[in-house]
């Protein structure tokens, strides 16, 4: 009976692990004085939406840039369902429409940045979908479950130089996101070797010609409602505040360095 009970308890414990997706470690003390036995049960969490690596698109000039983390990896700040819909539906939709727009044209062999810089701003289909593809690639690239904290090194010094302090930068960036009417983006850009915070409407970005803002983006925050509404509803300010907990400052620093070295 004792053995059966032990098996039943172990089964219940394992079922709990599978349900929660947590990692448990159980320490079992043996009779020997020499050492204790450590029994570890590791459970890999399974997403209801599958893996980001499973997302595909029809062949075209441009392809899916894979997420570097699972849909649920940011869920304390950005929920799993939002990440799944944002990446596999919205982003892939922009990608597919971009490929259709450039198919059979010289733009199919161009880099996305060059398409944006030479954009015919009257071509709404290309403008919206090339912008949507580039913007989301940057957004997903500069957030991480290991994000948050403060920038370091050269980037930190540049922020202090151009904004006065990190806290002042954070204030300017957050206020820009709150004031962006309707759908759009907030950017940290390098413009004439100085850092600036700018915003754009819809899927525009600072690489495009003829806008009131310009520069090379190194950080992007999506303030379209699809980026936050399931978790935050109308509380965009809470989303913006928590966005700082997922910014991958190491990646932003890499992009900043690349911009300076061009």
N, C-alpha and C positions, 0 to 999 in steps of 0.2 A: 504493500500500500504506500509506503513511504516513497518508493521509487516512482510509482505512478503519479503521486502528488507532485514530486519534483519535476517530472516531465511535463505535467499540466501547467505548473507555474512557469516553467521555461517557455512553453508555447505561448502563454499569455503575454509574457514579457517581450517575446520576439514579435508578436502581433502588434503590440504597442509601438515598438520600434518602427515597424513597417508603416503604421498609420501616421506617425508623426514625422518620420524621416529624420529623426535625431540620431546622434551618436552616443552610445552608452558605453561605459566602462565599469565592469564589476570586479571588485577585488575579493578574492576568496582566500581566506587564511587557512593554510594547511597545518597539519599537526607538527610538521618539521619546523624546527627553530631556525633552520638555515635560510629559508627563503619563503616568500609568499608567492602564490600563483596568481597571475593577472589574466583574467578572461575578458577579452574585448569583443564586442559585437558591433561591427560597422555596417551601417545601412545607407546606401546611396539613395537620395531622394529622387523620386520619379515625378516629372512634371506632367500634369494632365494634358499639356499641349505638345508633348514630345520635346525634341531637342532643336535648338536653333540651327544646328548643322544640317537638319533634315529639310530646311527651307530651300526650295529651288525656284528657278524661273526659266522660261523658255530661252533657248540660245539667242544671243544678241551681242551687240557691240560692247555692252556693259553687263556686269554680273553682280550677283549677291556678294557683298562683303560680309563674311561671317561675324556674328557676335562673339565676343571673347569670354562670355559668361552665360549662365543659364537664365531663363526668363525670371525665375524666382530669386535670383542672386541679390537683387536690390530691393526686395519687397518691403523692407522696413520703411523705405522712402518712396519707392515706385513699385506698385503691385505687379504680380506675375501676369495677370490678365491684360493689363495695360501694355506691358512689355511685349507680350505675345502678339496682340493686335497691332501695336505700333510697328513692330519689326516685320511680321509675316504678312500683314495686310496692307497697311499704309505705305510702308517703305517699298515693298515689292510692287505695289501698284504704281508708284512713281517710276521705278526701274523699268517695268514692262512698257509703260507709256513713253518713256524716254527712248527705249530701243525701237519702238514703232516710229517715233518721230525722226530718228536719224537714219533709219534703214534705207540703204541705197543712195545715201548722200555722202559728201566728203567728211561730214561731221562724225560719221561712224568710225573714222580712224583717228579722231582727235582725242586728246585728254579732256576729261570733264572740266578741268579748270580753264582750259583754252576755249571750250564751248561757252562757258560762262562769260569770260572776258570779251568775247567777240559776239555776244548775244544780240540778235535782233529783238529788241524789247517789245516789238509789235507782234512777235510770234508767241502768242500766249501758251500754246501747247508745249513748245520747247522750253520756254521760260519757266513755266510752272513745274514741269517734270524733271528738267535738268537741275533746277534749283532744289526740288524735293529730294532728288537722289543724292546730290552733294551734301546738302544740309543734314540729312539724316545720317549719312556716313560719318560726318564729323561728330554729331551728337552722340551716337552710340560709341564712338571711338574714345571720347574724352570723359566717359563715366565708367565707374568700376565699383565692384563690391569692396575693394580695398581703397576706395577714394576717401575724400575728406581731408581734414587737417589743413596745413598751410603750405604754400609753395616755398621752394628753397632755392638757394643759389642765385644764378643770374636772373631768373624770372622774378624771384622775390625782390631783388634789388631794382629791377625795372618797374615793378608795381609801386614800390616805395617812391621811386623817382617821379613817376608820371601821375600818381594819385595821392601821394603823401603818406599813405599807409595801406596795409591790407584791409583794415576795417573800412577805410574810406572807399577803396575799390569795391568792396562788398556792398556798401551802401549805394554807390552809383549803379552797379550792376543790377541790384535788386530793384531799385526804383525804376530803372529802365524797363525791366520786365513787367512791373506793375502798371506802368503808364502806356505800354504798347497796346493800343486799342485793337480789339479783335484778335485775329490770328497773326502770328509772326514769330520772329526770332530775336534773341539778344546775343550779341557777339562781343568777344574781346578780340580786337584786331591789332595788327602792327601796321601803322601808317606813317611813312617817313621816319622809320626807326623808333617811333614812339607808340606806346600802348594807348588805345582808345576803346571806350565802350560805345557801341552803336546798336541800333535796332533796324530791322527791315520787316516789311509787311509780307504776309502770305508766304511764298517760297522764294522770295528774293534773297540775295545775299550780297555782301560788300564787294565781291569780285565783278559783279555785273556793271556795265557802263550806264551812265546817265542817271544814277541814283544820287541822292543827297549825301550819301555816306560811301566811303571806300576804305580799302585796306585788305590785308591778308588775314583771314580768320585763324585763330588758334584755340578758341573756345566757343562753343555754341550751346545755347539753351533754347529748347523748343517751348514756346508758350501757346501753341495751338491747344485747344481744349482736349484733343485726343491724347495728348501727352500726360494729362493729369486728372481728367474729370472723374474717372471711376473711383479714384481714391479721395480726391480733394473737393469734388464738385465745384462750386463757385469760389473756393478759397485758393485762388491762384497764389496769393502771398505765402501761404503755407508750403505750397509746392516749391516756390522759389527759395524759401528759407531752407528747406530740406535738400534742395538740389546741391547745395554746398557740401553736403555729407557724402556725395557720390562723385564729385569732381576728381578726376585722376590728374593731380597736379604734375606728376612725373611725365605723363603723356603730353600735357599742355606745354611743359618745359621743353620737351623734344621738338614740338611743332614750332615753338618760339625760336629755338636754336636753328632749326632748318630755315626759317624765314630770314634770320640774320645772315646766314651763310650763303644765301642765293646770290 
